[in-house]
């Protein structure tokens, strides 16, 4: 995603992954907040359930001291994988994406992420291709 009024360059392509072994609220990803960064784009948010029972996941976005619900108790079927996003999720620098399983040791989460910067940096992931 490109915002034409703001210069943006892909600084990095990465993924964030977590195995939800318990029911704690767990940080999946924190958007970089350095002077060069201005946003991250979450392109995909996959949840895999490797158990024989359905489970639910809660996804929240923390911005400053405010918490926003992205998904609340979203069901993930037994032995299945679910894509939660139908559109990109934009995160500003310093925002935190957290995930929480209703039951431990069932769910795995993987987010595919583009990190955008305000200036072109020659050490980006794309410069090495």
N, C-alpha and C positions, 0 to 999 in steps of 0.2 A: 504494500500500500504506500502510495506516495502522496504527500500533502504538498501541492505545488507552491504554496506561499512560504514554505519553510524549506531551506536547503537540507537535503537528507541524503546520506550515503549509507549503504549497508556496511556496518563495521564488523559484524560477525554473524555467522549462522551456527546455531547450537540447538541442543535439546536439553531439557531438564527432566530428570526421572526420579521417581521415588517408589519404594515398596512400602506400602502402608501396613507395617507389622503390628500396629496398635491403633487405638482410636483417638490418639492425640491430634490436635490441630497442627499440621505439618507444613512448613514452608516448602513450596515446590520451586519457586523462582522469585528472585528480586531483580527488578529492572535496574541496570547500572545508572548511577546518578552523577558520574563525573562531568566535568565542564564540557567535554566533547559530545556526550550522549544527550539525546533529547527524547527518545522513545524506544520501546520494544514492541514488536508485533507478534502475538501468539497466533500462529497459523493453524495449529492443530492441538487438540487436547484429548488424547486417547486414554481411556480407562479400561483395563483388562481385569477380568474376574477369573481367577484360576481355581475357584472352589466349585463344588457341586450345588451350592446354594446361592440364590440371588442376594445382592447386598445393595446398599445405597452409599452415595458419596455427596459431600457438601463441599462446594468450592466458593471461596471468598476472595475479594480483592481489598487489600488494605491500602488506603491513601491517606497520608498524614496520620491522624488518629481516628479516621472514619473507616468503618467496615461495611462493605457492600456485598450483598449476596449475589453470586453469579448463578449457582445451582444450589438448591436446598433439597437434600435427601433424594437426589436423582438416582433412579433404579438402574442397576447394571445386572443383567441376567446372569445366571449360572453359566460358567465355562464360555464366556463371551467377551467381546470387546466392543466398546461403544465410543463413537466420536461425539464429544460434547458440543463442539463449536460448529455452527453453520456459517458463521462469518468471522473474520479476524477480530481478535480482542487486542486493543491498543492499551499499552501501559506506559505511563510517564515515568521518568527517572525516579527511583526510590520506592515506587509502589511494589507491593508484595502480593504474590498469588499463593494462597494456602489451600490445602486439601485435607479432608477428614473423612475417614471411613467409619461406617456404623459398626463394623466388626473388624478386628485386626486379622492380619495374615491372609487376606483374600484379594485385595485390590493393588494393582500397579498402575501408576500414572506416568505418561510421557507427554511432554509439551514440545512442539517444534517452534523455534523462536528465531526471529530476525531482530538483531540489535542495530538501531540506526544512530548515526552520528551527524553532527552539524558540519563537520569538516571532513574532507577526504584524508584518510590516513593510509599510508602505503603498506602498513603491516596488517591490513585487514585479511580476513579469511579468503576473500575473493582475489586478492592480489597474488596469492600463492597458487592459484589455479593455472 
